[in-house]
Amino acid sequence: MDYGLKQEGRQVLLVHPGWVQSYMRGELVASADLTPDASAQHIAARIDQHDNSRENSPHM
């Protein structure tokens, strides 16, 4: 079920932000593992890593 994305040269990358500190019901859930900034940095790094692996892949 690729919906024609592969033929168009597109890919889908599923990313989970992790357990992120956030304000739930008006109070900060500080016990979560990641700050929003750290989560965003991890997501950006994962996307960069994926892009780099695509560039170096003989199948692309």
CHARMM-style PDB file with segment names, atoms N, HN, CA, C and O in Angstrom:
ATOM      1  N   MET     1       0.829  -1.188   0.000  1.00  0.00      PROA
ATOM      2  CA  MET     1       0.000   0.000   0.000  1.00  0.00      PROA
ATOM      3  C   MET     1       0.873   1.250   0.000  1.00  0.00      PROA
ATOM      4  O   MET     1       0.908   1.965   1.001  1.00  0.00      PROA
ATOM      5  N   ASP     2       1.576   1.532  -1.092  1.00  0.00      PROA
ATOM      6  HN  ASP     2       1.548   0.951  -1.905  1.00  0.00      PROA
ATOM      7  CA  ASP     2       2.425   2.716  -1.107  1.00  0.00      PROA
ATOM      8  C   ASP     2       1.751   3.911  -1.774  1.00  0.00      PROA
ATOM      9  O   ASP     2       2.340   4.991  -1.834  1.00  0.00      PROA
ATOM     10  N   TYR     3       0.534   3.740  -2.274  1.00  0.00      PROA
ATOM     11  HN  TYR     3       0.056   2.863  -2.226  1.00  0.00      PROA
ATOM     12  CA  TYR     3      -0.236   4.830  -2.863  1.00  0.00      PROA
ATOM     13  C   TYR     3       0.517   5.545  -3.984  1.00  0.00      PROA
ATOM     14  O   TYR     3       0.263   6.721  -4.243  1.00  0.00      PROA
ATOM     15  N   GLY     4       1.430   4.856  -4.646  1.00  0.00      PROA
ATOM     16  HN  GLY     4       1.636   3.900  -4.436  1.00  0.00      PROA
ATOM     17  CA  GLY     4       2.175   5.444  -5.740  1.00  0.00      PROA
ATOM     18  C   GLY     4       3.305   6.357  -5.310  1.00  0.00      PROA
ATOM     19  O   GLY     4       3.953   6.972  -6.156  1.00  0.00      PROA
ATOM     20  N   LEU     5       3.556   6.459  -4.017  1.00  0.00      PROA
ATOM     21  HN  LEU     5       3.030   5.960  -3.329  1.00  0.00      PROA
ATOM     22  CA  LEU     5       4.588   7.372  -3.528  1.00  0.00      PROA
ATOM     23  C   LEU     5       5.981   6.956  -3.984  1.00  0.00      PROA
ATOM     24  O   LEU     5       6.803   7.806  -4.328  1.00  0.00      PROA
ATOM     25  N   LYS     6       6.247   5.660  -3.988  1.00  0.00      PROA
ATOM     26  HN  LYS     6       5.580   4.970  -3.709  1.00  0.00      PROA
ATOM     27  CA  LYS     6       7.580   5.182  -4.373  1.00  0.00      PROA
ATOM     28  C   LYS     6       7.864   5.527  -5.829  1.00  0.00      PROA
ATOM     29  O   LYS     6       8.970   5.954  -6.162  1.00  0.00      PROA
ATOM     30  N   GLN     7       6.870   5.345  -6.698  1.00  0.00      PROA
ATOM     31  HN  GLN     7       5.972   4.999  -6.427  1.00  0.00      PROA
ATOM     32  CA  GLN     7       7.058   5.654  -8.108  1.00  0.00      PROA
ATOM     33  C   GLN     7       7.311   7.151  -8.318  1.00  0.00      PROA
ATOM     34  O   GLN     7       7.982   7.533  -9.277  1.00  0.00      PROA
ATOM     35  N   GLU     8       6.789   7.987  -7.444  1.00  0.00      PROA
ATOM     36  HN  GLU     8       6.244   7.677  -6.665  1.00  0.00      PROA
ATOM     37  CA  GLU     8       6.992   9.430  -7.531  1.00  0.00      PROA
ATOM     38  C   GLU     8       8.288   9.865  -6.829  1.00  0.00      PROA
ATOM     39  O   GLU     8       8.627  11.049  -6.835  1.00  0.00      PROA
ATOM     40  N   GLY     9       9.009   8.915  -6.229  1.00  0.00      PROA
ATOM     41  HN  GLY     9       8.734   7.954  -6.224  1.00  0.00      PROA
ATOM     42  CA  GLY     9      10.243   9.239  -5.531  1.00  0.00      PROA
ATOM     43  C   GLY     9      10.025   9.811  -4.148  1.00  0.00      PROA
ATOM     44  O   GLY     9      10.919  10.445  -3.587  1.00  0.00      PROA
ATOM     45  N   ARG    10       8.848   9.595  -3.594  1.00  0.00      PROA
ATOM     46  HN  ARG    10       8.121   9.081  -4.049  1.00  0.00      PROA
ATOM     47  CA  ARG    10       8.542  10.124  -2.259  1.00  0.00      PROA
ATOM     48  C   ARG    10       8.611   9.026  -1.220  1.00  0.00      PROA
ATOM     49  O   ARG    10       8.483   7.842  -1.531  1.00  0.00      PROA
ATOM     50  N   GLN    11       8.815   9.436   0.015  1.00  0.00      PROA
ATOM     51  HN  GLN    11       8.919  10.398   0.268  1.00  0.00      PROA
ATOM     52  CA  GLN    11       8.834   8.498   1.128  1.00  0.00      PROA
ATOM     53  C   GLN    11       8.057   9.092   2.285  1.00  0.00      PROA
ATOM     54  O   GLN    11       7.831  10.300   2.359  1.00  0.00      PROA
ATOM     55  N   VAL    12       7.657   8.210   3.184  1.00  0.00      PROA
ATOM     56  HN  VAL    12       7.841   7.229   3.124  1.00  0.00      PROA
ATOM     57  CA  VAL    12       6.984   8.624   4.408  1.00  0.00      PROA
ATOM     58  C   VAL    12       7.871   8.210   5.566  1.00  0.00      PROA
ATOM     59  O   VAL    12       8.337   7.072   5.629  1.00  0.00      PROA
ATOM     60  N   LEU    13       8.099   9.135   6.477  1.00  0.00      PROA
ATOM     61  HN  LEU    13       7.720  10.059   6.426  1.00  0.00      PROA
ATOM     62  CA  LEU    13       8.925   8.855   7.644  1.00  0.00      PROA
ATOM     63  C   LEU    13       8.076   9.110   8.883  1.00  0.00      PROA
ATOM     64  O   LEU    13       7.664  10.240   9.146  1.00  0.00      PROA
ATOM     65  N   LEU    14       7.822   8.062   9.630  1.00  0.00      PROA
ATOM     66  HN  LEU    14       8.157   7.144   9.417  1.00  0.00      PROA
ATOM     67  CA  LEU    14       7.050   8.210  10.864  1.00  0.00      PROA
ATOM     68  C   LEU    14       7.990   8.565  12.003  1.00  0.00      PROA
ATOM     69  O   LEU    14       9.020   7.918  12.195  1.00  0.00      PROA
ATOM     70  N   VAL    15       7.633   9.588  12.754  1.00  0.00      PROA
ATOM     71  HN  VAL    15       6.797  10.114  12.599  1.00  0.00      PROA
ATOM     72  CA  VAL    15       8.486  10.070  13.831  1.00  0.00      PROA
ATOM     73  C   VAL    15       7.642  10.259  15.083  1.00  0.00      PROA
ATOM     74  O   VAL    15       6.590  10.897  15.045  1.00  0.00      PROA
ATOM     75  N   HSD    16       8.107   9.704  16.183  1.00  0.00      PROA
ATOM     76  HN  HSD    16       8.961   9.185  16.215  1.00  0.00      PROA
ATOM     77  CA  HSD    16       7.457   9.909  17.474  1.00  0.00      PROA
ATOM     78  C   HSD    16       8.297  10.907  18.251  1.00  0.00      PROA
ATOM     79  O   HSD    16       9.513  10.739  18.330  1.00  0.00      PROA
ATOM     80  N   PRO    17       7.693  11.943  18.828  1.00  0.00      PROA
ATOM     81  CA  PRO    17       8.479  12.969  19.504  1.00  0.00      PROA
ATOM     82  C   PRO    17       9.064  12.548  20.843  1.00  0.00      PROA
ATOM     83  O   PRO    17       9.859  13.287  21.425  1.00  0.00      PROA
ATOM     84  N   GLY    18       8.693  11.391  21.336  1.00  0.00      PROA
ATOM     85  HN  GLY    18       8.048  10.791  20.863  1.00  0.00      PROA
ATOM     86  CA  GLY    18       9.148  10.974  22.657  1.00  0.00      PROA
ATOM     87  C   GLY    18       8.222  11.523  23.731  1.00  0.00      PROA
ATOM     88  O   GLY    18       7.206  12.155  23.440  1.00  0.00      PROA
ATOM     89  N   TRP    19       8.597  11.267  24.978  1.00  0.00      PROA
ATOM     90  HN  TRP    19       9.422  10.754  25.215  1.00  0.00      PROA
ATOM     91  CA  TRP    19       7.783  11.747  26.098  1.00  0.00      PROA
ATOM     92  C   TRP    19       8.246  13.165  26.407  1.00  0.00      PROA
ATOM     93  O   TRP    19       9.293  13.369  27.022  1.00  0.00      PROA
ATOM     94  N   VAL    20       7.463  14.131  25.979  1.00  0.00      PROA
ATOM     95  HN  VAL    20       6.613  13.966  25.479  1.00  0.00      PROA
ATOM     96  CA  VAL    20       7.856  15.537  26.007  1.00  0.00      PROA
ATOM     97  C   VAL    20       7.189  16.262  27.171  1.00  0.00      PROA
ATOM     98  O   VAL    20       5.997  16.098  27.428  1.00  0.00      PROA
ATOM     99  N   GLN    21       7.987  17.065  27.865  1.00  0.00      PROA
ATOM    100  HN  GLN    21       8.956  17.198  27.656  1.00  0.00      PROA
ATOM    101  CA  GLN    21       7.448  17.904  28.928  1.00  0.00      PROA
ATOM    102  C   GLN    21       6.438  18.877  28.314  1.00  0.00      PROA
ATOM    103  O   GLN    21       6.734  19.550  27.327  1.00  0.00      PROA
ATOM    104  N   SER    22       5.261  18.941  28.900  1.00  0.00      PROA
ATOM    105  HN  SER    22       5.020  18.395  29.702  1.00  0.00      PROA
ATOM    106  CA  SER    22       4.218  19.821  28.375  1.00  0.00      PROA
ATOM    107  C   SER    22       3.281  20.231  29.510  1.00  0.00      PROA
ATOM    108  O   SER    22       3.317  19.682  30.611  1.00  0.00      PROA
ATOM    109  N   TYR    23       2.462  21.194  29.204  1.00  0.00      PROA
ATOM    110  HN  TYR    23       2.432  21.640  28.310  1.00  0.00      PROA
ATOM    111  CA  TYR    23       1.483  21.671  30.180  1.00  0.00      PROA
ATOM    112  C   TYR    23       0.171  20.923  29.963  1.00  0.00      PROA
ATOM    113  O   TYR    23      -0.535  21.151  28.980  1.00  0.00      PROA
ATOM    114  N   MET    24      -0.133  20.049  30.875  1.00  0.00      PROA
ATOM    115  HN  MET    24       0.441  19.863  31.672  1.00  0.00      PROA
ATOM    116  CA  MET    24      -1.391  19.306  30.830  1.00  0.00      PROA
ATOM    117  C   MET    24      -2.251  19.790  31.994  1.00  0.00      PROA
ATOM    118  O   MET    24      -1.823  19.802  33.148  1.00  0.00      PROA
ATOM    119  N   ARG    25      -3.438  20.176  31.665  1.00  0.00      PROA
ATOM    120  HN  ARG    25      -3.786  20.166  30.727  1.00  0.00      PROA
ATOM    121  CA  ARG    25      -4.365  20.687  32.690  1.00  0.00      PROA
ATOM    122  C   ARG    25      -3.773  21.868  33.453  1.00  0.00      PROA
ATOM    123  O   ARG    25      -4.038  22.044  34.642  1.00  0.00      PROA
ATOM    124  N   GLY    26      -2.962  22.684  32.754  1.00  0.00      PROA
ATOM    125  HN  GLY    26      -2.746  22.541  31.788  1.00  0.00      PROA
ATOM    126  CA  GLY    26      -2.452  23.904  33.355  1.00  0.00      PROA
ATOM    127  C   GLY    26      -1.181  23.773  34.164  1.00  0.00      PROA
ATOM    128  O   GLY    26      -0.697  24.766  34.707  1.00  0.00      PROA
ATOM    129  N   GLU    27      -0.621  22.563  34.262  1.00  0.00      PROA
ATOM    130  HN  GLU    27      -1.015  21.756  33.821  1.00  0.00      PROA
ATOM    131  CA  GLU    27       0.634  22.430  35.011  1.00  0.00      PROA
ATOM    132  C   GLU    27       1.648  21.639  34.203  1.00  0.00      PROA
ATOM    133  O   GLU    27       1.302  20.751  33.423  1.00  0.00      PROA
ATOM    134  N   LEU    28       2.912  21.989  34.412  1.00  0.00      PROA
ATOM    135  HN  LEU    28       3.193  22.710  35.045  1.00  0.00      PROA
ATOM    136  CA  LEU    28       3.990  21.367  33.665  1.00  0.00      PROA
ATOM    137  C   LEU    28       4.219  19.934  34.129  1.00  0.00      PROA
ATOM    138  O   LEU    28       4.337  19.668  35.325  1.00  0.00      PROA
ATOM    139  N   VAL    29       4.278  19.022  33.177  1.00  0.00      PROA
ATOM    140  HN  VAL    29       4.181  19.238  32.205  1.00  0.00      PROA
ATOM    141  CA  VAL    29       4.632  17.634  33.453  1.00  0.00      PROA
ATOM    142  C   VAL    29       6.152  17.547  33.286  1.00  0.00      PROA
ATOM    143  O   VAL    29       6.652  17.173  32.226  1.00  0.00      PROA
ATOM    144  N   ALA    30       6.867  17.897  34.345  1.00  0.00      PROA
ATOM    145  HN  ALA    30       6.460  18.201  35.206  1.00  0.00      PROA
ATOM    146  CA  ALA    30       8.329  17.963  34.298  1.00  0.00      PROA
ATOM    147  C   ALA    30       8.980  16.590  34.389  1.00  0.00      PROA
ATOM    148  O   ALA    30      10.179  16.465  34.140  1.00  0.00      PROA
ATOM    149  N   SER    31       8.227  15.572  34.735  1.00  0.00      PROA
ATOM    150  HN  SER    31       7.253  15.674  34.937  1.00  0.00      PROA
ATOM    151  CA  SER    31       8.802  14.236  34.851  1.00  0.00      PROA
ATOM    152  C   SER    31       9.035  13.584  33.490  1.00  0.00      PROA
ATOM    153  O   SER    31       9.679  12.539  33.410  1.00  0.00      PROA
ATOM    154  N   ALA    32       8.520  14.187  32.422  1.00  0.00      PROA
ATOM    155  HN  ALA    32       7.997  15.037  32.487  1.00  0.00      PROA
ATOM    156  CA  ALA    32       8.747  13.648  31.080  1.00  0.00      PROA
ATOM    157  C   ALA    32      10.226  13.725  30.736  1.00  0.00      PROA
ATOM    158  O   ALA    32      10.960  14.552  31.279  1.00  0.00      PROA
ATOM    159  N   ASP    33      10.653  12.859  29.833  1.00  0.00      PROA
ATOM    160  HN  ASP    33      10.057  12.188  29.392  1.00  0.00      PROA
ATOM    161  CA  ASP    33      12.074  12.724  29.501  1.00  0.00      PROA
ATOM    162  C   ASP    33      12.672  13.915  28.753  1.00  0.00      PROA
ATOM    163  O   ASP    33      13.837  14.248  28.974  1.00  0.00      PROA
ATOM    164  N   LEU    34      11.914  14.557  27.883  1.00  0.00      PROA
ATOM    165  HN  LEU    34      10.968  14.286  27.703  1.00  0.00      PROA
ATOM    166  CA  LEU    34      12.470  15.547  26.968  1.00  0.00      PROA
ATOM    167  C   LEU    34      11.792  16.903  27.092  1.00  0.00      PROA
ATOM    168  O   LEU    34      10.591  16.985  27.349  1.00  0.00      PROA
ATOM    169  N   THR    35      12.567  17.960  26.910  1.00  0.00      PROA
ATOM    170  HN  THR    35      13.543  17.893  26.702  1.00  0.00      PROA
ATOM    171  CA  THR    35      11.972  19.281  26.756  1.00  0.00      PROA
ATOM    172  C   THR    35      11.480  19.377  25.309  1.00  0.00      PROA
ATOM    173  O   THR    35      11.931  18.609  24.459  1.00  0.00      PROA
ATOM    174  N   PRO    36      10.574  20.296  25.016  1.00  0.00      PROA
ATOM    175  CA  PRO    36      10.142  20.461  23.629  1.00  0.00      PROA
ATOM    176  C   PRO    36      11.314  20.763  22.685  1.00  0.00      PROA
ATOM    177  O   PRO    36      11.358  20.243  21.570  1.00  0.00      PROA
ATOM    178  N   ASP    37      12.267  21.604  23.129  1.00  0.00      PROA
ATOM    179  HN  ASP    37      12.231  22.026  24.035  1.00  0.00      PROA
ATOM    180  CA  ASP    37      13.429  21.915  22.291  1.00  0.00      PROA
ATOM    181  C   ASP    37      14.272  20.679  22.007  1.00  0.00      PROA
ATOM    182  O   ASP    37      14.692  20.461  20.870  1.00  0.00      PROA
ATOM    183  N   ALA    38      14.518  19.878  23.022  1.00  0.00      PROA
ATOM    184  HN  ALA    38      14.177  20.055  23.945  1.00  0.00      PROA
ATOM    185  CA  ALA    38      15.313  18.658  22.832  1.00  0.00      PROA
ATOM    186  C   ALA    38      14.590  17.694  21.895  1.00  0.00      PROA
ATOM    187  O   ALA    38      15.221  17.077  21.037  1.00  0.00      PROA
ATOM    188  N   SER    39      13.290  17.561  22.049  1.00  0.00      PROA
ATOM    189  HN  SER    39      12.777  18.062  22.746  1.00  0.00      PROA
ATOM    190  CA  SER    39      12.509  16.696  21.171  1.00  0.00      PROA
ATOM    191  C   SER    39      12.615  17.163  19.722  1.00  0.00      PROA
ATOM    192  O   SER    39      12.817  16.351  18.819  1.00  0.00      PROA
ATOM    193  N   ALA    40      12.478  18.466  19.500  1.00  0.00      PROA
ATOM    194  HN  ALA    40      12.313  19.126  20.234  1.00  0.00      PROA
ATOM    195  CA  ALA    40      12.576  19.015  18.145  1.00  0.00      PROA
ATOM    196  C   ALA    40      13.962  18.773  17.555  1.00  0.00      PROA
ATOM    197  O   ALA    40      14.088  18.467  16.369  1.00  0.00      PROA
ATOM    198  N   GLN    41      15.001  18.908  18.379  1.00  0.00      PROA
ATOM    199  HN  GLN    41      14.898  19.156  19.342  1.00  0.00      PROA
ATOM    200  CA  GLN    41      16.366  18.656  17.895  1.00  0.00      PROA
ATOM    201  C   GLN    41      16.551  17.197  17.494  1.00  0.00      PROA
ATOM    202  O   GLN    41      17.190  16.906  16.483  1.00  0.00      PROA
ATOM    203  N   HSD    42      15.992  16.278  18.282  1.00  0.00      PROA
ATOM    204  HN  HSD    42      15.473  16.514  19.103  1.00  0.00      PROA
ATOM    205  CA  HSD    42      16.076  14.848  17.955  1.00  0.00      PROA
ATOM    206  C   HSD    42      15.336  14.548  16.652  1.00  0.00      PROA
ATOM    207  O   HSD    42      15.820  13.777  15.823  1.00  0.00      PROA
ATOM    208  N   ILE    43      14.169  15.155  16.473  1.00  0.00      PROA
ATOM    209  HN  ILE    43      13.776  15.781  17.147  1.00  0.00      PROA
ATOM    210  CA  ILE    43      13.396  14.932  15.250  1.00  0.00      PROA
ATOM    211  C   ILE    43      14.163  15.462  14.037  1.00  0.00      PROA
ATOM    212  O   ILE    43      14.261  14.778  13.018  1.00  0.00      PROA
ATOM    213  N   ALA    44      14.705  16.673  14.145  1.00  0.00      PROA
ATOM    214  HN  ALA    44      14.626  17.228  14.973  1.00  0.00      PROA
ATOM    215  CA  ALA    44      15.468  17.257  13.036  1.00  0.00      PROA
ATOM    216  C   ALA    44      16.684  16.397  12.698  1.00  0.00      PROA
ATOM    217  O   ALA    44      16.995  16.198  11.524  1.00  0.00      PROA
ATOM    218  N   ALA    45      17.372  15.886  13.722  1.00  0.00      PROA
ATOM    219  HN  ALA    45      17.119  16.047  14.675  1.00  0.00      PROA
ATOM    220  CA  ALA    45      18.536  15.029  13.500  1.00  0.00      PROA
ATOM    221  C   ALA    45      18.133  13.738  12.809  1.00  0.00      PROA
ATOM    222  O   ALA    45      18.848  13.261  11.928  1.00  0.00      PROA
ATOM    223  N   ARG    46      17.002  13.167  13.195  1.00  0.00      PROA
ATOM    224  HN  ARG    46      16.421  13.555  13.911  1.00  0.00      PROA
ATOM    225  CA  ARG    46      16.527  11.932  12.572  1.00  0.00      PROA
ATOM    226  C   ARG    46      16.198  12.164  11.096  1.00  0.00      PROA
ATOM    227  O   ARG    46      16.514  11.331  10.247  1.00  0.00      PROA
ATOM    228  N   ILE    47      15.563  13.298  10.798  1.00  0.00      PROA
ATOM    229  HN  ILE    47      15.306  13.975  11.488  1.00  0.00      PROA
ATOM    230  CA  ILE    47      15.241  13.628   9.404  1.00  0.00      PROA
ATOM    231  C   ILE    47      16.525  13.818   8.596  1.00  0.00      PROA
ATOM    232  O   ILE    47      16.628  13.319   7.475  1.00  0.00      PROA
ATOM    233  N   ASP    48      17.502  14.533   9.155  1.00  0.00      PROA
ATOM    234  HN  ASP    48      17.418  14.938  10.065  1.00  0.00      PROA
ATOM    235  CA  ASP    48      18.785  14.707   8.475  1.00  0.00      PROA
ATOM    236  C   ASP    48      19.471  13.369   8.234  1.00  0.00      PROA
ATOM    237  O   ASP    48      20.021  13.127   7.160  1.00  0.00      PROA
ATOM    238  N   GLN    49      19.436  12.503   9.245  1.00  0.00      PROA
ATOM    239  HN  GLN    49      18.990  12.700  10.118  1.00  0.00      PROA
ATOM    240  CA  GLN    49      20.049  11.179   9.113  1.00  0.00      PROA
ATOM    241  C   GLN    49      19.374  10.392   7.999  1.00  0.00      PROA
ATOM    242  O   GLN    49      20.040   9.716   7.215  1.00  0.00      PROA
ATOM    243  N   HSD    50      18.062  10.483   7.932  1.00  0.00      PROA
ATOM    244  HN  HSD    50      17.521  11.032   8.569  1.00  0.00      PROA
ATOM    245  CA  HSD    50      17.319   9.780   6.886  1.00  0.00      PROA
ATOM    246  C   HSD    50      17.675  10.343   5.511  1.00  0.00      PROA
ATOM    247  O   HSD    50      17.909   9.583   4.572  1.00  0.00      PROA
ATOM    248  N   ASP    51      17.717  11.670   5.388  1.00  0.00      PROA
ATOM    249  HN  ASP    51      17.527  12.287   6.152  1.00  0.00      PROA
ATOM    250  CA  ASP    51      18.068  12.301   4.115  1.00  0.00      PROA
ATOM    251  C   ASP    51      19.463  11.893   3.668  1.00  0.00      PROA
ATOM    252  O   ASP    51      19.677  11.605   2.490  1.00  0.00      PROA
ATOM    253  N   ASN    52      20.413  11.864   4.596  1.00  0.00      PROA
ATOM    254  HN  ASN    52      20.239  12.097   5.553  1.00  0.00      PROA
ATOM    255  CA  ASN    52      21.781  11.474   4.268  1.00  0.00      PROA
ATOM    256  C   ASN    52      21.853  10.015   3.828  1.00  0.00      PROA
ATOM    257  O   ASN    52      22.602   9.685   2.908  1.00  0.00      PROA
ATOM    258  N   SER    53      21.092   9.146   4.467  1.00  0.00      PROA
ATOM    259  HN  SER    53      20.484   9.414   5.214  1.00  0.00      PROA
ATOM    260  CA  SER    53      21.114   7.735   4.088  1.00  0.00      PROA
ATOM    261  C   SER    53      20.493   7.528   2.714  1.00  0.00      PROA
ATOM    262  O   SER    53      20.902   6.628   1.981  1.00  0.00      PROA
ATOM    263  N   ARG    54      19.516   8.346   2.358  1.00  0.00      PROA
ATOM    264  HN  ARG    54      19.183   9.077   2.953  1.00  0.00      PROA
ATOM    265  CA  ARG    54      18.908   8.270   1.021  1.00  0.00      PROA
ATOM    266  C   ARG    54      19.900   8.697  -0.049  1.00  0.00      PROA
ATOM    267  O   ARG    54      19.964   8.097  -1.122  1.00  0.00      PROA
ATOM    268  N   GLU    55      20.682   9.746   0.249  1.00  0.00      PROA
ATOM    269  HN  GLU    55      20.631  10.233   1.121  1.00  0.00      PROA
ATOM    270  CA  GLU    55      21.667  10.235  -0.727  1.00  0.00      PROA
ATOM    271  C   GLU    55      22.754   9.211  -0.986  1.00  0.00      PROA
ATOM    272  O   GLU    55      23.285   9.139  -2.094  1.00  0.00      PROA
ATOM    273  N   ASN    56      23.090   8.422   0.015  1.00  0.00      PROA
ATOM    274  HN  ASN    56      22.659   8.480   0.915  1.00  0.00      PROA
ATOM    275  CA  ASN    56      24.170   7.437  -0.105  1.00  0.00      PROA
ATOM    276  C   ASN    56      23.689   6.068  -0.522  1.00  0.00      PROA
ATOM    277  O   ASN    56      24.492   5.143  -0.639  1.00  0.00      PROA
ATOM    278  N   SER    57      22.395   5.917  -0.748  1.00  0.00      PROA
ATOM    279  HN  SER    57      21.743   6.669  -0.652  1.00  0.00      PROA
ATOM    280  CA  SER    57      21.824   4.618  -1.091  1.00  0.00      PROA
ATOM    281  C   SER    57      21.870   4.400  -2.608  1.00  0.00      PROA
ATOM    282  O   SER    57      21.487   5.290  -3.368  1.00  0.00      PROA
ATOM    283  N   PRO    58      22.325   3.248  -3.048  1.00  0.00      PROA
ATOM    284  CA  PRO    58      22.335   2.974  -4.492  1.00  0.00      PROA
ATOM    285  C   PRO    58      20.939   2.741  -5.056  1.00  0.00      PROA
ATOM    286  O   PRO    58      20.769   2.690  -6.274  1.00  0.00      PROA
ATOM    287  N   HSD    59      19.930   2.598  -4.184  1.00  0.00      PROA
ATOM    288  HN  HSD    59      20.068   2.639  -3.195  1.00  0.00      PROA
ATOM    289  CA  HSD    59      18.576   2.298  -4.631  1.00  0.00      PROA
ATOM    290  C   HSD    59      17.754   3.547  -4.916  1.00  0.00      PROA
ATOM    291  O   HSD    59      16.628   3.446  -5.402  1.00  0.00      PROA
ATOM    292  N   MET    60      18.293   4.706  -4.625  1.00  0.00      PROA
ATOM    293  HN  MET    60      19.208   4.788  -4.230  1.00  0.00      PROA
ATOM    294  CA  MET    60      17.538   5.943  -4.836  1.00  0.00      PROA
ATOM    295  C   MET    60      17.945   6.599  -6.119  1.00  0.00      PROA
ATOM    296  OT1 MET    60      17.417   7.655  -6.467  1.00  0.00      PROA
TER     297      MET     60
END
